[in-house]
């Protein structure tokens, strides 16, 4: 007999009693019981997910309370996973996600959710889920903006968006720039929707797509992306000693001088949709070997990417082809931080 608690959702097209049974049989591992987790976890518990596992090694702090609505003042100092699990009849795992711990933490999961603000954990979860063939729903919220995506077996992954981990010193945090509490609610709700869609088998999950929400501008947009070409995923790429680099500030001075140069963007189209430098030519790194002929060999090139790694590889290829080229150190993210703060960061 149908539980009256779920009557309004089983009536949805494609949901039904069979969908409710799939939720009851599912094991969902949610990593991160903070701002996003405070929206994700109650939704999944109320929807009837049978085995809900909460992974978090952090403790509740007073500065969490404006957005982490699972907790109150009396919970300050307590373990988030334990408090949340007690309220939601879930399982608490007080453990930090690392490359070593991730495979065991995701083992047996139907879906894994990453609601952390820890990039090391996200890369570790992406690797572990890809190896185990488990879908990964991820999201982020900072300032007035948030992003949501899904990495599924055989489809583009988180690493395809960011093949190399950004340098720690280049990253904004809620502590440094703040976060609007309702952004966590919006993004966490969207993440919960993706989990439910995956478990029930309805709708079109955000596979190969990123949903970008901007609360300040009241806009939502979708950016499609594909599997990255071999741009290095180990995170240990070194600079190429024979490639000359130029800083964003120096690049800006060259452009202001009116020098006859080609500003070459070697990122993916979805990245250029978010932010691009005026007058630049977009040729993704993976397409560059076949498109070098589109560049004027007599015109110096300044190549840039997101953080300065892909542009080094592009510069090497262009230099080997006989072009004069420099790589912009720090990429467009460095430009945003040191030259023009109005250029969006991602």
Secondary structure, DSSP 8 states (H G I E B T S, - for coil): ---GGGHHHHTSTTTHHHHHHHHHH-EEEEE--STTHHHHHHHHHHHT-SEEEEE---B--GGGTTT-TT--GGGTTSBHHHHHHHHHT-EEE-----HHHHHHHHTT-SEEEE--S-HHHHHHHHHHHHHHT-EEEEEEEEBTEEEEEEE-TTS--HHHH-SS---GGG---HHHH-B-HHHHHHHHHHHHHHHHHHHHT-S---BTEEEEEETTTTEEEEEE-----S---SS-----TTS-EE-HHHHHHHHHTT--EEEEE-S-HHHHHH---TT-EE--HHHHHHHGGGS-TTSEEEEE-SSSSHHHHHHHHHHHTT--EEEETTHHHHHHHHT-TTS---
